[in-house]
Amino acid sequence: MSQSAEKSLTDVPHRGLITISIMLATVMQVLDTTIANVALPSMVGDLGASQDTINWVLTSYIVAAAIMTPLTGWMADRLGAKQLFLTSVVGFTVASMLCGISWNLESMVLFRLLQGVFGAAIVPLSQTFLLNINPKERHGQAMALWGAGIMVGPIIGPTLGGWLTESFNWRWVFFINLPVGIAAFLGSAAFLPAVAKRLRGFDFFGFAMLSLGVGALQLMLDRGGEVDWFSSAEIWIELGLSITGFWVFAVHMMTSRNTFIDPRIFTDRNFVTGLVFIFVIGVILLASMALLPPMLSRIYGYPTITTGLVMAPRGVGTMISMLLVGRLIRLIDARVLVVTGLVFTATSLYYMTGFTPQMDDYLIIWTGVLQGLGLGLVFVPLSTISFATLAPQYRTDAASLFSLVRNIGSSIGISIVSVVLTRNIQINHAELSTNITPYNPNLAALSPGAAAGDPTALTQIDGLVNVQSLMISYIDDFKLMMIVTLCAIPLALLLRKPRAQVSGGAPAVHMD
């Protein structure tokens, strides 16, 4: 990119108002990935759905967003990044209102599909805009702000959704997007600078194959738990379609010209390593978020609001970390910050393996703060260094891939910990029940009624066994995530430190 072009992107007026506007849209979109989860039970009766079919409210949104996310780069070049962003914000807001007035399950699924289609471009475009309107020396601070919205949104989503559902009704989970969407649109329309369009052919075959791979994978991950995974023919079909789509897309991308995604993106070592890292972050962030609320409900009996209050400090830790790291990244090697963050995250997961059914809130809160600090330390420098050595013309495509891989990591992480949890609950229950027999003197000492076969006493003992088997199973999941985090640390050695800019407009060049 030339010096004049770089200047036109960085020397823009109203940078603060632009940032606020695009972050409002980003938080709105990210919140909707989790805010509707707690409202599902309330939707069942109003929409005439069953407990099995109501999950399509979540699945439709996830699959639509996953398929449309890689299309962001091409659409931004073809339509103009500003025009696409404004269209996405309007479409997402209107689709949210339609979700709020849905009259049956079919209409809700259709409107959630529209939400996913329009919302897919918001996150990668917001990241691209923040990189474009800020000079390189401020990319760390820009990514800190962007990362705060990306990572705190899923944390506060269930709490906000639970409060809206209990205080009003589930429809307000979607209506809340109206004022946010209007503010984001007005601010973006007024202050967001226009970016030149770039004529670019559309690789329909490449897009179709990538969509097949992503869509089938998301369906498999979302439906697996309901149909007992690989004992179902549906899962095998979806797995086959996913592998076929990804394989054909990879071969097509490497052997054809003018492909949907330029393969030269993957020659940048920082970006490729960043994709692996963000996949791991996706696994850890949303997998732990998926585990903690049901754990607090099933073992400790916390209502939704209390669960949100106990988990809120995790978001506070992330915010503090990101505010600090935005400035630290100028002084400390980004790779050191990434490793430090992973160590913090692994440490928090280690202490989470010490959870017991009798503990108070303190351990949950401070491990959440420590994990939030760790994830913030990883996310900001990772988002910065992943794009530091990448040519500016690839930013939008790269940002869409960055978001896609993070979301796929989240889906895979949630599926894995859910499968492991379900399997271990059964195993742990069976092992703990082995010694509960009338001939065990310890049982007689603990509960003479249970040893004598009293049904009430046996029910109480079974309840204790259920709680203990649940707790051990959650601990096993935390241990698994700790191992994944530790295994990711050596990847930091593959990251390159970008050479400082020599002139105003020269892009960063590779080092070592």
C-alpha positions in Angstrom: 0.0 0.0 0.0 1.3 3.4 -0.9 2.1 6.2 1.6 -0.9 8.3 0.4 -3.3 5.4 0.6 -2.0 4.5 4.1 -2.5 8.1 5.2 -6.0 8.2 3.9 -6.9 5.2 6.1 -5.1 6.3 9.3 -5.5 10.1 9.3 -9.3 10.1 9.7 -11.4 12.5 11.7 -13.7 11.3 14.6 -11.7 8.2 15.2 -13.3 7.9 18.7 -16.9 8.1 17.4 -16.1 5.6 14.7 -14.7 3.2 17.3 -17.7 3.5 19.5 -20.1 3.0 16.6 -18.5 -0.1 15.2 -18.0 -1.6 18.7 -21.7 -1.2 19.5 -22.4 -3.3 16.4 -19.8 -5.8 17.4 -21.0 -6.3 20.9 -24.6 -6.5 19.7 -23.7 -9.3 17.3 -21.4 -11.2 19.8 -24.1 -11.0 22.5 -26.6 -12.8 20.3 -24.4 -15.9 20.2 -25.2 -16.6 23.9 -27.9 -14.3 25.1 -30.7 -16.5 23.7 -29.5 -19.7 25.4 -31.2 -19.1 28.7 -34.4 -18.0 27.1 -35.0 -21.3 25.2 -37.1 -22.9 27.9 -39.5 -19.9 27.9 -39.7 -20.1 24.1 -40.9 -23.7 24.0 -44.6 -23.0 24.9 -44.9 -19.7 23.0 -43.5 -21.1 19.7 -45.2 -24.5 19.9 -41.8 -26.3 20.0 -40.5 -29.3 21.8 -37.4 -29.6 23.9 -35.6 -31.2 21.0 -36.7 -28.9 18.2 -36.2 -25.6 20.2 -32.4 -26.1 19.8 -32.8 -25.1 16.1 -33.2 -21.6 17.3 -29.4 -21.7 18.2 -28.4 -24.1 15.3 -29.9 -22.0 12.5 -28.0 -18.9 13.7 -24.7 -20.6 14.2 -24.7 -22.4 10.8 -25.8 -19.4 8.8 -23.1 -17.2 10.4 -20.5 -19.8 9.9 -21.3 -20.2 6.2 -21.4 -16.5 5.5 -18.4 -15.4 7.5 -15.8 -16.4 4.8 -17.8 -14.4 2.2 -17.0 -11.1 4.0 -13.8 -10.3 2.1 -15.3 -10.7 -1.3 -18.5 -8.8 -0.5 -16.5 -6.0 1.1 -14.4 -5.6 -2.1 -17.4 -5.9 -4.4 -19.9 -3.7 -2.5 -17.6 -1.5 -0.4 -16.6 -2.2 3.2 -18.7 0.7 4.6 -21.8 -0.2 2.6 -21.5 -3.8 3.6 -21.1 -2.9 7.3 -24.1 -0.6 7.2 -26.2 -3.2 5.4 -25.2 -5.8 7.9 -26.1 -3.6 10.9 -29.5 -2.8 9.4 -30.3 -6.3 8.4 -29.2 -7.7 11.8 -31.3 -5.2 13.7 -34.4 -5.9 11.5 -33.9 -9.6 11.8 -33.7 -9.2 15.6 -37.0 -7.4 15.7 -38.6 -10.2 13.5 -37.2 -12.8 16.0 -38.9 -10.9 18.8 -42.3 -11.1 17.1 -42.0 -14.7 15.9 -45.2 -16.6 16.1 -44.0 -20.2 15.7 -40.8 -22.2 15.5 -40.6 -22.1 11.7 -40.7 -18.3 11.7 -38.2 -18.1 14.5 -35.7 -20.4 12.7 -36.1 -18.4 9.5 -35.5 -15.0 11.2 -32.5 -16.5 13.1 -31.1 -17.6 9.8 -31.4 -14.0 8.6 -29.7 -12.8 11.8 -26.8 -15.1 11.1 -26.5 -14.1 7.4 -26.5 -10.4 8.2 -24.4 -10.6 11.4 -21.6 -12.7 9.9 -19.7 -9.8 8.4 -19.9 -7.4 11.4 -17.1 -8.9 13.5 -14.5 -9.3 10.8 -15.3 -5.9 9.3 -15.0 -4.2 12.7 -11.6 -5.7 13.2 -10.5 -4.6 9.7 -11.8 -1.0 10.3 -10.0 -0.7 13.6 -6.8 -1.8 12.0 -7.3 0.5 9.1 -8.2 3.7 10.9 -5.3 3.4 13.4 -1.6 3.7 12.7 0.5 0.6 13.4 1.8 1.9 16.7 -1.8 2.0 18.0 -2.9 -1.4 16.7 -2.4 -2.9 20.1 -4.8 -0.5 21.8 -7.3 -0.9 19.0 -7.2 -4.7 19.3 -7.5 -4.4 23.0 -10.8 -2.6 22.6 -12.0 -4.9 19.9 -11.0 -8.0 21.9 -12.9 -6.7 25.0 -16.1 -6.7 23.0 -15.5 -10.1 21.5 -14.6 -11.8 24.7 -16.8 -10.0 27.3 -19.9 -10.3 25.1 -20.3 -14.1 25.5 -19.6 -13.8 29.3 -22.4 -11.2 30.0 -24.8 -12.7 27.4 -26.4 -15.4 29.6 -26.7 -13.0 32.5 -28.4 -10.3 30.5 -30.6 -12.8 28.7 -31.6 -14.3 32.0 -32.5 -10.9 33.5 -34.5 -9.8 30.5 -36.4 -13.1 30.4 -37.2 -13.1 34.1 -38.0 -9.3 34.3 -39.9 -9.0 31.0 -40.1 -12.0 28.7 -37.9 -13.8 26.1 -38.9 -11.5 23.3 -36.8 -8.7 24.9 -33.7 -10.7 24.3 -34.1 -9.7 20.7 -35.8 -6.3 21.1 -32.8 -5.0 23.1 -30.9 -4.9 19.8 -33.1 -2.1 18.4 -31.6 0.9 20.2 -28.1 -0.5 19.9 -28.5 -1.2 16.2 -29.9 2.3 15.5 -27.0 4.0 17.4 -24.4 1.8 15.6 -25.9 2.6 12.2 -26.2 6.3 12.7 -22.6 6.6 14.0 -21.2 4.4 11.3 -23.1 6.2 8.5 -22.0 9.6 9.7 -18.3 9.0 10.5 -17.0 5.8 9.0 -14.7 6.6 6.0 -15.5 5.0 2.7 -13.1 2.4 1.3 -12.6 2.0 -2.4 -14.2 -1.0 -4.1 -12.1 -3.6 -5.8 -13.3 -5.6 -8.7 -12.9 -9.2 -7.9 -14.5 -12.3 -9.5 -16.5 -14.6 -7.5 -15.3 -18.2 -7.1 -18.6 -19.9 -6.7 -17.2 -23.4 -6.6 -14.7 -22.5 -3.9 -17.4 -20.8 -1.8 -19.7 -23.8 -2.2 -17.1 -26.3 -1.1 -16.1 -24.2 1.9 -19.7 -23.6 2.8 -20.4 -27.4 2.6 -17.4 -28.1 4.9 -18.2 -25.4 7.5 -22.0 -26.0 7.4 -21.8 -29.8 7.7 -19.2 -29.5 10.5 -21.4 -27.0 12.5 -24.4 -29.2 12.1 -22.5 -32.3 13.2 -21.2 -30.5 16.3 -24.5 -29.0 17.2 -26.6 -32.2 16.6 -24.1 -34.7 17.9 -25.2 -34.7 21.5 -28.9 -35.1 20.6 -28.5 -38.1 18.3 -25.7 -39.9 20.3 -22.9 -38.9 18.0 -21.4 -41.7 15.8 -24.1 -44.2 16.6 -26.3 -42.1 14.3 -26.1 -42.2 10.5 -26.8 -38.5 10.4 -23.5 -37.7 12.1 -21.5 -39.9 9.7 -23.1 -38.2 6.7 -22.4 -34.8 8.1 -18.8 -35.8 8.8 -18.3 -37.2 5.3 -19.7 -34.0 3.8 -17.5 -31.8 6.0 -14.3 -33.7 5.1 -15.2 -33.7 1.4 -16.0 -30.0 1.4 -12.8 -29.0 3.2 -10.6 -31.3 1.1 -12.0 -30.2 -2.3 -11.8 -26.6 -1.2 -8.1 -27.0 -0.2 -7.2 -28.7 -3.5 -9.1 -26.1 -5.5 -7.5 -23.2 -3.7 -4.0 -24.5 -4.3 -4.4 -25.5 -7.9 -6.7 -22.8 -9.4 -6.4 -19.1 -10.2 -8.6 -16.3 -8.7 -9.9 -18.6 -5.9 -12.3 -17.6 -3.2 -9.5 -17.1 -0.7 -6.0 -16.1 -1.9 -3.7 -18.9 -0.8 -0.9 -16.3 -0.3 -2.6 -15.4 3.0 -1.3 -18.8 4.3 2.3 -18.0 3.5 2.4 -15.6 6.4 3.7 -17.5 9.3 2.4 -15.2 11.9 -1.2 -15.3 10.6 -1.2 -19.1 10.3 0.2 -19.5 13.8 -2.4 -17.0 15.0 -5.2 -19.1 13.5 -4.0 -22.1 15.5 -3.8 -20.0 18.7 -7.3 -18.4 18.2 -8.7 -21.9 17.7 -7.3 -22.8 21.1 -8.7 -19.6 22.6 -12.1 -20.4 21.2 -12.0 -23.8 22.8 -11.0 -22.5 26.2 -13.2 -19.4 26.3 -16.6 -20.8 25.3 -16.0 -24.3 26.6 -15.4 -23.0 30.1 -18.4 -20.7 29.6 -20.5 -23.6 28.6 -19.5 -25.7 31.6 -19.7 -23.2 34.5 -23.4 -22.1 34.4 -24.9 -25.7 34.4 -22.3 -26.6 37.1 -23.4 -23.8 39.3 -27.0 -24.7 38.7 -26.8 -28.4 39.1 -24.4 -28.7 42.0 -24.8 -25.5 43.9 -28.4 -24.7 43.0 -27.7 -21.1 41.8 -30.5 -19.3 39.9 -29.6 -17.6 36.6 -29.0 -14.1 38.1 -26.7 -15.4 40.8 -24.8 -17.4 38.3 -24.3 -14.3 36.3 -23.1 -12.3 39.3 -20.6 -15.0 40.2 -19.2 -15.2 36.7 -19.1 -11.4 36.1 -15.7 -11.0 37.6 -14.3 -13.1 34.8 -15.3 -10.4 32.4 -13.9 -7.7 34.7 -10.5 -9.6 34.6 -10.6 -9.7 30.9 -11.4 -5.9 30.7 -8.6 -5.0 33.0 -6.1 -7.2 31.2 -7.0 -5.8 27.8 -6.8 -2.2 29.0 -3.4 -2.9 30.4 -2.0 -5.0 27.5 -3.0 -2.4 24.9 -0.2 -0.2 26.4 2.1 -3.0 27.5 2.4 -4.3 23.9 4.5 -1.2 23.0 7.0 -2.1 25.7 7.0 -5.9 25.9 7.4 -8.5 23.1 4.0 -9.7 22.1 5.2 -13.3 22.3 6.1 -12.9 25.9 2.6 -11.6 26.7 1.0 -14.5 24.8 3.0 -17.0 26.8 2.3 -15.2 30.1 -1.5 -15.2 29.3 -1.5 -18.9 28.5 0.4 -19.6 31.8 -2.2 -17.6 33.7 -5.1 -19.4 31.9 -3.5 -22.9 32.6 -3.0 -21.9 36.3 -6.6 -20.9 36.7 -7.7 -24.2 35.2 -5.4 -26.0 37.5 -7.0 -24.4 40.5 -10.4 -25.1 39.1 -9.6 -28.8 39.3 -9.7 -28.3 43.1 -13.4 -27.4 43.0 -15.6 -29.2 45.6 -19.4 -29.3 46.2 -18.8 -27.7 49.6 -16.8 -24.6 48.6 -18.0 -21.1 48.6 -18.0 -18.5 45.8 -14.5 -17.2 46.5 -12.6 -19.9 44.5 -15.0 -19.6 41.5 -14.6 -15.8 41.4 -10.8 -15.5 41.7 -10.1 -18.3 39.3 -12.5 -16.6 36.9 -10.6 -13.3 37.3 -7.3 -15.0 36.7 -8.6 -16.8 33.6 -10.0 -13.5 32.3 -6.6 -11.8 32.9 -4.9 -14.7 31.0 -7.2 -14.7 28.0 -7.0 -11.0 27.7 -3.2 -11.1 27.7 -3.3 -13.7 24.9 -6.1 -12.2 22.8 -4.8 -8.7 22.2 -1.1 -9.4 21.3 -2.3 -12.4 19.3 -4.7 -10.3 17.3 -2.1 -7.7 16.8 0.9 -9.9 15.8 -1.2 -12.1 13.6 -1.9 -9.2 11.2 1.4 -7.3 11.8 3.2 -9.0 8.9 0.2 -9.4 6.6 -0.3 -7.2 3.6 -3.1 -4.7 4.2 -5.1 -5.9 1.1 -5.6 -9.3 2.8 -6.9 -7.9 6.0 -10.7 -8.4 5.4 -10.3 -12.0 4.2 -7.9 -12.7 7.0 -10.2 -11.1 9.6 -13.1 -13.3 8.4 -10.9 -16.4 8.6 -9.8 -15.3 12.1 -13.4 -15.1 13.3 -14.4 -18.3 11.5 -11.6 -20.3 13.1 -12.4 -18.9 16.6 -16.1 -19.8 16.2 -15.2 -23.3 14.9 -12.9 -23.8 17.9 -15.7 -22.7 20.2 -18.1 -25.2 18.7 -15.6 -28.0 18.8 -14.6 -27.2 22.4 -18.1 -27.1 23.6 -18.9 -30.5 21.9 -15.8 -32.2 23.3 -16.3 -31.1 26.9 -20.0 -32.0 26.7 -19.2 -35.5 25.4 -16.5 -36.0 28.0 -18.7 -34.7 30.7 -21.7 -37.0 29.8 -19.4 -40.0 29.5 -17.5 -39.4 32.8 -20.7 -38.8 34.7 -21.9 -42.3 33.9 -18.4 -43.8 34.6 -18.0 -41.9 37.9 -21.5 -42.7 39.1 -20.9 -46.4 38.4 -17.5 -46.4 40.2 -18.8 -44.5 43.2 -21.8 -46.8 43.5 -19.7 -49.9 43.6 -19.1 -49.9 47.3 -22.6 -48.8 48.3 -23.9 -52.2 49.5 -25.6 -53.4 52.7 -22.4 -55.2 53.6 -20.2 -52.1 53.7 -19.7 -51.1 57.4 -19.0 -47.5 56.3 -22.4 -47.2 54.7 -24.1 -48.5 57.9 -22.1 -46.0 60.0 -23.1 -43.1 57.6 -26.7 -44.0 57.1 -28.2 -47.0 58.9 -31.4 -46.5 57.0 -29.7 -46.9 53.7 -27.9 -50.0 54.9 -31.3 -51.4 55.9 -32.8 -50.7 52.5 -34.9 -47.7 53.5 -36.0 -46.0 50.1 -35.8 -42.4 51.5 -32.3 -43.0 52.8 -31.2 -44.7 49.6 -32.5 -41.7 47.6 -30.4 -39.3 49.7 -27.3 -41.5 49.2 -28.0 -41.6 45.5 -28.3 -37.8 45.4 -24.9 -37.5 47.1 -23.3 -39.9 44.6 -24.8 -37.9 41.7 -23.3 -34.7 43.1 -19.9 -36.2 43.5 -19.9 -37.9 40.1 -20.9 -34.5 38.5 -18.1 -32.7 40.4 -15.5 -35.2 39.4 -16.6 -35.0 35.8 -16.4 -31.2 35.7 -12.9 -31.4 37.2 -11.9 -33.9 34.5 -13.0 -31.3 31.8 -11.1 -28.5 33.5 -8.0 -30.8 33.5 -8.5 -31.5 29.8 -8.6 -27.8 29.0 -5.6 -27.1 31.1 -3.6 -29.7 29.1 -4.8 -28.1 25.8 -3.6 -24.7 27.0 -0.2 -26.0 28.1 0.2 -27.7 24.7 -0.4 -24.4 22.9 2.5 -22.6 24.7 5.3 -24.0 22.4 3.4 -22.5 19.4 4.6 -19.0 20.5 8.0 -19.9 19.2 6.6 -19.8 15.7 5.5 -16.2 16.0 7.7 -13.6 14.4 8.3 -10.2 15.9 7.5 -7.6 13.2 10.1 -5.2 12.2 9.2 -1.6 13.0 8.0 0.6 10.1 10.6 2.5 8.4 8.4 5.1 6.7 4.9 6.4 7.1 3.3 4.1 4.6 5.5 1.1 4.1 4.0 -2.1 5.3 5.8 -4.1 8.0 8.2 -6.7 6.6 9.2 -10.0 8.0 12.0 -10.6 10.3 14.2 -13.6 11.0 
